[in-house]
Amino acid sequence: MMSDSHRPTFSPSALAVLATDMNLLRCFSGTSIATIVTSSDPSNVLVRSRHCRRYALTADAASLPERFIEDLVSLGRDHGERPVLYYSGDAALLAISRHRDTLAPFFRFLMPPNELVEDLVDKTRFARLATDLGIPVPLTVTGSDLTSAEEVLAQVSLPCLFKPSSRHLGWDRSTLLKDAGGEPQKVLIAHTAEDFVRLYERVRQFTDRFVIQPYIHGGDDCIYSFHAYFDRHGESLAHFVGRKIRTYPRQNGVSTYLELVKAPEIVELGLDIARRMGFVGAIKIDLKKDSTSGRLFVLEVNPRYTLWNHLGTACGINLPLVAYAEQTDQSVTRSRDYRTGIRWLSFGNDFRTFLRSYRPAGELSVTKWLASLWSPKVYDIFALDDPLPFLATVWQYAKLLIATRIGRLKGAGVGRRDAVVRTHRAVAKGTSK
C-alpha cells in the first residue's frame, strides 16, 4: 500500500538487529525503533552510540560463519516478534544468505536467491552473470582461466586493474597491500608491462581467484552508484544516485568524500539491471562513466546495505526505514525525490588522501581542499548529537600511537608501516563501502 508522504509510516512493533556499522545505525536516529547492534569486537565504538539500545557479542562472520549464525539464532529466540535483520558486510551477507532457512523463523529479512547473492559477491561469477544478462561491464579476464602474464597482456590493454574475486578472502590483510604501501586499496593498478608482470606473479601467489580489467578512464568523480530497495515483487520502493568525490588512496581506495546527484541515465540503467536479475531487497550498483567515450560501465553490485544509507537518509531517502516498513507489512512510500548539496565525509581518511594522493598528483591545493569541505555534511563517525563513538575512536587511536611509540623505544620490532596500517584500521573500524 502506498501513501502520499515521503517518509515511511509505521509503528515500531519489531526490533532492528544490525550486523553492521555506524552509518546504518544512525539511519534509526529520531525513531522509536529499538536497535540491537551485533559485533565480534567487544571494543566496537558502536556500543557507545546513544542509538544503540543493546549490544550483542557474536562470533566473527568471516572466520566463524556457523558460530555467527548460532549466535544470531540465540538472539532471535529471545524475542516474540521476529526482529528485522540488517547486514552491511560481505561476510555477514554470505553467512545469512547461506543459512537463511535457519534464520527465517527468528528474523525478517529480504534478499535475492542465494545463487544470485553468490554470483554478485564473487567477481569471477559476476563477470559470467553480466555476460549472460547483457550488463555493460568492462572486459573481464579471470585468473583461473590464465596460464601466463603474456596471455593476459594479449587481451587486456594497459593500464589495468587486479581485483580479488572477493575481498573477504583476506585481501585487506594481505602482504600484497603491505607491499603496496599498506593503504586500503580495493584494486591494484598496473600502468606498464613491467608493473603488470610483477603484479600478476604476486597476485597469483596470493590466490587464483581474481579478475583483471582495463582501467576505465576518469577520476574518482566519474564513479557513481545506484542505491535502491526492491520489495518482494521486485518493485523499487525508493532509490537515489550517489557520486564519489574522493577516495583513499586516489583512484582505487575506500570512500572518503561522497555526495548525492540527480542522474536519470543512471537510475534508468540501475532499474534495468535490477529487473534483469529479478532483484529483491537492498542493492548498491557501482558504475563508472568513461571520461573519453562517455559510456557507463558497471563495476560491481552489492546486495546489501552500505554506508551510503546514512547520506541518503540525510538527503531525504531512508532505505533502512523503507525496508523496515515493508518487511513488517506496514505502509510504504515510493521515495524518489531527494535533496543534493549535503555530503558525507570520513575526515581522517580524506585528510590522508589529500596529503598522500591528491596534493602530490597536483589535483588539489590546500586552498581547494579546504574549500571543497565548505558544505553541509554528515560524518562517518563524528556527530554532535552522538559524540561518544568519535571520542572512543580518538582514544583508541591515541592508545595505538602510544603503544607503537613505546614498542619502538623498547626495540619490540614493530615496523612503522605496520603500525600505521593498524592505526588506520582502528580509525576506519565500523566503516563499510
Summary of the structure (lengths in Angstrom):
residues: 433
radius of gyration: 21.4
end to end distance: 31.8
largest distance: 66.3
contacts: 1447
relative contact order: 0.14
helix: 41%
strand: 20%
